């Protein structure tokens, strides 16, 4: 039985404002694929981002292609990371070229970044082509991404998430792989994103795609009733208001998320997500019971004051025969990390 449709309005986090959450969605315009004009007097942390990627689950391969733009400073941070297995450090991944400072391209829809990744937008809101070649490391990428759904734009604008069909070829250290799956792209614009330390529990940014007709996304804290590792700390997060935003895409319709009940099981380090059980209550009145197990992972220092684990998951959804795949990007700040690390038995 689905829970009553009630979207909590008393929580805000970073740029997920409390105000307007009951509206669930806004609309992205095609021209918002490009870098937007920087307002006069904008803070130096004025931000735009673009994220793409792919996975090859049968080989345990995952990839993120992420660029964090600071248009007020005319610089870009990010790059490309490809990994298999459970990695203890980003530089242990199969391939990584992730840079702190690069020139901001004049046109992020048609550019080659300083680390060699080329992005071409074929059609706004729908299709992209990404290439990369590093001969000394015998690694190259030819990746096509085509939308299976319209961009789901956050209720207060300035941020979309969108499930994509992926195809192409990866050559990784001389080994050739076919890309034929799904991924979820992310784009944000016109917001100042602060790097200050935050007193919050770990947050799971979660996506999954099963086929052309079913995908999901949510940003949620674990539910406090499962007695998570961070215990009774961080008042206001993890109670009945633990989901910041999300969607269910099913059979051509995008539904908002009214409630998420999430329980994360962590690995031996006490930090990295290894299994998750989630009940997503959507605005169509249905509960979606989704469980997942980790395939491969790597820590990533998203920025110096915040750690992250990027984890490829295999998903099962109650009532569906097919399995899905997608990432959890778990972000965690100092207080929660130290608390959870202290509670983890050391070998």
Number of C-alpha atoms within 10 A of each C-alpha: 7 15 14 11 16 14 21 18 14 11 16 16 11 12 15 18 15 15 14 14 22 17 12 20 21 16 16 18 11 11 10 16 19 15 22 13 9 15 10 7 7 14 16 14 16 19 24 23 21 20 18 21 23 29 23 21 20 7 12 17 19 26 22 21 19 20 23 21 27 24 22 17 14 14 15 23 19 23 22 21 21 20 26 21 18 17 16 14 13 21 16 14 18 16 18 16 15 18 14 11 15 17 15 21 18 11 13 20 20 17 17 17 19 15 16 15 19 19 20 17 17 15 13 14 19 17 16 21 20 21 18 19 17 15 10 7 12 12 18 19 20 17 22 22 26 20 20 22 23 19 23 26 23 24 22 18 18 18 25 21 23 24 30 29 21 23 18 18 17 22 17 18 15 12 9 13 15 13 20 16 20 28 28 26 22 18 21 22 20 20 19 16 15 14 12 11 13 16 14 21 26 24 22 24 19 20 27 28 26 23 18 17 13 20 27 27 26 23 20 25 26 27 21 22 13 13 12 18 23 19 14 11 17 13 11 14 23 27 14 16 22 22 27 26 23 29 26 23 24 15 11 12 12 21 20 27 28 26 28 28 23 23 20 22 15 15 13 12 14 18 22 24 25 21 18 19 18 20 19 27 26 23 22 15 15 15 19 18 16 20 19 24 18 24 22 22 29 26 23 21 14 14 11 11 13 17 17 22 25 24 27 33 28 21 23 20 17 11 9 11 9 10 14 24 25 28 30 27 23 23 22 23 20 16 17 21 20 12 15 19 14 11 12 14 9 9 5
